[in-house]
Amino acid sequence: MAHEVESMFYVREVPWHGLGVQVQEAPRSVDALKLAGLDWKVNQEPIYTADMFKIDGFKANIRSTDKKVLGVVTDRYSVVQNDEAFQFTDSLLGEGVRYETAGSLAGGKRVWLLAKLPDTHTILGDEVMPYLVFSNSYDGSAAIRVAITPIRVVCQNTLNLAMANAKRMWSAPHVGRIEEKFEEAKQTLLHANHYMTQLNKEAENLIRKYLTDKRAKEFIQELIEMPDNATVVQARNTNRLRDDLAIRYFEAPDLEDMPKSAWRIISAISDFATHTEPLRKTVNYKENLFAKTVGGNALIDKAYEMLKAI
């Protein structure tokens, strides 16, 4: 399979592989569900051997439209339907929520939706727009996840720092009463403004940490470590990544008025982590990059912890 995107819609700009239905305005949930190709149900059916003996303890998650088996799960697995995911987001964000993109991956085994939160924030002069990302799987490979992801509007970089004093993600396994888990999620995500407030405070702290050019270059080398006993190819690739990040820190037009500081390097690393092509470009690398929008990017978190210690 050349890519993992099965169906999706997008607003205005073509994402990923250019697949999906393009729309000019972010739609409401009733339309988004159809545009994303997610207007189907998942039914659970028992599993039998070839000799027609029932296999206890397991069920098959089957898509209603084409009878495709999306996954084999235990009896404890509770299905969250696609329309329930949209209803949850509607109830969380209120009347008039607009969806920026939604779709399915891996033949329907994983689905997601992304909606813009109503308030825009300004962090150190930058416009930052928080988004809500809901992801779900029907093959039992991942929990239900809901996350707040701030996007630096000028360059579309994610700023999803893992801060100890502000929660940005909630997840729950597909067991128990899903309704109760959604109530828990609402309580967590209604504190999105708290996360954005703390992000602004962290930005103010980090921008006061001045970095000389020499120290910034040293930090980049510490962050992107050279492997022990590196081969010629490994050394070349590591230096390529370091050079890429350095260019984003020293030369990016959107950072030219920002003081050379810990916050500027976080912004450069965010750009690097969001947009740099990997050394080995797999056919689904952009889908993997999108997954980090929900779970967080390890490189950004590593840099953040290192910079706090300076």
C-alpha positions as a printed Julia matrix, in Angstrom:
310×3 Matrix{Float64}:
   0.0     0.0    0.0
   1.56    3.3   -1.07
   0.15    5.24   1.87
  -2.02    4.77   4.97
  -4.6     7.47   4.26
  -7.88    5.77   3.36
 -10.28    8.74   3.37
 -10.24   12.32   4.59
 -11.26   15.9    3.92
  -9.18   19.02   4.37
  -9.79   22.75   4.43
  -8.14   24.82   1.68
  -4.5    23.57   1.66
  -3.67   20.11   0.32
  -2.16   17.93   3.11
   0.01   14.82   3.04
  -0.47   12.87  -0.22
  -3.05   15.21  -1.72
  -5.88   12.76  -1.03
  -9.33   13.61   0.23
 -12.15   16.01  -0.46
 -11.19   19.68  -0.48
 -13.53   22.22   1.09
 -13.1    25.99   1.41
 -14.66   26.43   4.84
 -14.36   24.25   7.94
 -17.63   22.25   8.15
 -19.86   21.36  11.06
 -19.84   17.8   12.4
 -22.83   16.49  10.44
 -21.1    17.41   7.18
 -17.56   16.63   8.34
 -18.54   13.04   9.1
 -19.58   12.47   5.48
 -16.78   14.49   3.88
 -14.19   12.48   5.83
 -15.69    9.17   4.68
 -16.46    8.27   8.3
 -20.23    7.81   8.01
 -20.11    4.13   8.93
 -20.62    2.04  12.05
 -18.52   -0.66  13.71
 -20.43   -3.81  14.64
 -19.05   -6.51  16.92
 -19.57  -10.13  15.89
 -18.43  -13.46  17.41
 -15.49  -15.35  15.95
 -15.65  -19.01  14.89
 -13.05  -21.57  13.83
 -13.24  -23.24  10.43
 -15.11  -26.08  12.19
 -17.68  -23.53  13.48
 -16.55  -23.63  17.1
 -17.02  -20.27  18.77
 -13.86  -18.65  20.13
 -14.76  -17.34  23.56
 -13.4   -14.08  24.9
 -12.9   -12.34  21.56
 -14.95  -10.45  18.99
 -14.36   -9.01  15.55
 -14.87   -5.31  14.9
 -16.54   -5.17  11.47
 -17.29   -2.08   9.39
 -20.93   -1.8    8.42
 -20.42   -0.57   4.86
 -18.12   -3.25   3.44
 -18.0    -5.93   6.17
 -14.27   -5.4    6.52
 -12.69   -6.74   9.71
 -10.96   -3.79  11.34
  -9.61   -5.73  14.3
  -9.99   -8.66  16.67
 -10.51   -7.5   20.25
 -11.44   -8.93  23.63
 -14.98   -9.04  24.97
 -14.12   -6.11  27.25
 -13.55   -3.75  24.3
 -16.22   -1.0   24.07
 -16.76    0.57  20.65
 -16.76    4.37  20.3
 -18.48    5.06  16.99
 -17.29    7.81  14.64
 -20.45    9.87  15.1
 -19.99    9.63  18.89
 -16.51   11.1   18.53
 -17.93   14.08  16.65
 -20.79   14.43  19.15
 -18.26   14.42  21.97
 -16.26   17.22  20.35
 -19.44   19.18  19.63
 -20.51   18.97  23.27
 -17.03   19.87  24.49
 -16.49   22.89  22.25
 -20.07   24.09  22.04
 -22.34   25.22  19.26
 -20.71   26.15  15.98
 -17.47   24.12  16.27
 -15.67   23.84  12.92
 -13.54   20.87  11.83
 -10.28   21.47   9.95
  -9.62   17.87   8.93
 -10.74   14.33   9.69
 -10.28   10.92   8.17
  -9.21    7.3    8.51
  -5.87    5.53   8.28
  -4.79    1.95   7.66
  -8.02    0.88   5.97
 -10.27    2.29   8.69
  -8.41    0.81  11.64
  -7.54    4.27  12.96
  -9.56    7.48  12.7
  -9.03   11.07  13.77
 -10.59   14.49  13.74
  -9.06   17.9   14.32
 -11.06   20.96  15.37
 -10.01   24.54  15.99
 -10.63   25.83  19.52
 -12.5    29.14  19.66
  -9.83   31.35  21.26
  -6.6    32.59  19.69
  -3.69   33.29  22.03
  -0.69   35.58  21.71
   2.61   34.25  23.03
   5.52   36.69  22.93
   3.94   38.5   19.99
   3.17   35.3   18.04
  -0.38   34.27  17.24
  -0.89   30.73  18.57
  -4.07   28.79  17.8
  -4.95   25.77  19.98
  -6.54   22.77  18.27
  -8.28   19.72  19.66
  -7.28   16.35  18.21
  -9.39   13.24  18.81
  -7.99    9.87  17.72
  -9.41    6.38  17.99
  -8.54    2.86  16.85
 -10.73   -0.11  16.03
  -7.97   -2.72  15.94
  -7.16   -2.51  19.65
  -3.74   -0.97  19.02
  -4.34    2.34  20.8
  -6.52    3.96  23.41
  -9.0     6.77  22.82
  -6.97    9.98  22.91
  -7.92   13.64  23.09
  -5.22   16.3   23.09
  -4.72   20.04  22.92
  -2.14   21.0   20.28
  -1.07   24.66  19.97
  -0.01   25.73  16.46
   2.23   28.75  15.85
   0.15   30.3   13.08
   2.91   32.09  11.15
   4.7    28.83  10.28
   2.22   26.1   11.28
   4.59   24.62  13.86
   3.34   22.55  16.79
   4.21   23.78  20.29
   2.96   20.79  22.25
   5.42   20.89  25.15
   5.0    18.28  27.87
   4.7    20.51  30.94
   4.44   18.94  34.38
   2.1    21.66  35.64
  -0.38   21.61  32.74
  -2.03   18.58  31.15
  -2.56   18.6   27.38
  -3.65   15.01  26.68
  -6.23   12.58  28.01
  -6.52    8.93  27.05
  -8.59    5.93  28.08
  -8.68    2.26  27.08
 -11.69    0.82  25.28
 -13.07   -0.81  28.45
 -15.72    0.18  30.97
 -18.38    2.82  30.5
 -17.26    5.13  27.7
 -19.76    7.79  28.81
 -17.93    8.16  32.13
 -14.59    8.47  30.36
 -15.95   11.25  28.16
 -17.09   13.12  31.26
 -13.57   12.78  32.67
 -12.13   14.04  29.39
 -14.39   17.08  29.45
 -13.13   18.03  32.89
  -9.54   17.73  31.71
  -9.9    19.53  28.41
 -11.98   22.37  29.75
  -8.68   23.46  31.29
  -7.15   24.09  27.86
  -6.83   27.77  28.76
  -4.72   26.73  31.74
  -2.34   24.91  29.42
  -2.06   27.92  27.14
  -1.49   30.22  30.14
   1.31   27.98  31.39
   2.8    27.76  27.9
   2.95   31.55  27.81
   4.69   31.61  31.2
   7.23   29.03  30.03
   7.89   31.07  26.9
   8.53   34.16  29.04
  10.95   32.16  31.21
  12.81   30.67  28.27
  13.16   33.91  26.29
  15.04   35.39  29.25
  17.66   32.65  28.9
  20.09   34.24  26.43
  22.23   31.95  24.3
  25.44   33.03  22.65
  25.9    31.73  19.11
  28.6    29.4   20.41
  26.32   28.02  23.12
  23.45   27.56  20.66
  25.67   25.52  18.34
  26.86   23.42  21.29
  23.27   22.85  22.36
  22.31   21.6   18.91
  25.18   19.12  19.01
  24.12   17.95  22.48
  20.5    17.59  21.38
  21.23   15.66  18.17
  23.84   13.29  19.47
  26.48   11.66  17.31
  26.24    7.86  17.63
  29.14    6.07  19.32
  31.63    4.73  16.78
  29.58    6.39  14.04
  30.04    5.17  10.5
  30.74    7.63   7.71
  27.08    7.55   6.71
  25.86    8.01  10.29
  28.2    10.95  10.81
  27.09   12.58   7.57
  23.42   12.14   8.42
  23.84   13.47  11.96
  25.69   16.53  10.71
  23.01   17.09   8.09
  20.31   17.18  10.77
  22.41   19.48  12.94
  22.99   21.86  10.03
  19.28   21.86   9.2
  18.35   22.79  12.76
  21.07   25.47  12.93
  19.74   27.12   9.77
  16.25   27.2   11.24
  17.6    28.8   14.44
  19.93   31.38  12.89
  18.25   32.17   9.56
  14.49   31.53   9.71
  12.69   34.74   8.61
   9.95   34.3   11.22
  12.55   34.24  14.02
  14.78   37.12  12.91
  13.23   39.58  15.39
  13.23   37.11  18.28
  16.11   37.32  20.81
  18.66   34.52  20.6
  17.36   32.59  23.52
  16.08   29.27  24.8
  12.6    30.11  23.47
  13.97   30.89  20.02
  15.69   27.52  19.9
  12.47   25.79  21.05
  10.69   27.55  18.18
  13.38   26.4   15.73
  13.2    22.83  17.05
   9.42   22.93  16.71
   9.84   23.93  13.06
  12.49   21.23  12.59
  10.35   18.52  14.23
   7.18   19.54  12.38
   8.53   19.99   8.85
  11.91   18.28   8.35
  11.84   15.21   6.14
  13.33   12.12   7.81
  16.63   10.63   6.69
  14.71    7.54   5.61
  11.43    8.66   4.1
   8.97    5.81   4.5
   5.76    5.81   2.48
   3.75    6.83   5.54
   6.16    9.18   7.31
   3.71   12.09   7.22
   1.02    9.99   8.88
   3.56    9.12  11.6
   4.32   12.82  11.97
   0.62   13.53  12.42
   0.5    10.91  15.19
   3.06   12.98  17.09
   0.6    15.85  17.0
  -1.44   13.85  19.48
   1.19   12.0   21.5
   3.82   14.72  21.57
   7.2    14.98  19.91
  10.1    13.42  21.83
  12.69   15.79  20.36
  10.78   18.91  21.46
  10.28   17.47  24.95
  13.95   16.51  25.22
  15.04   20.01  24.18
  12.6    21.6   26.63
  13.98   19.59  29.57
  17.56   20.4   28.6
  16.81   24.12  28.25
  15.07   24.3   31.61
  18.32   23.12  33.2
  20.4    25.92  31.68
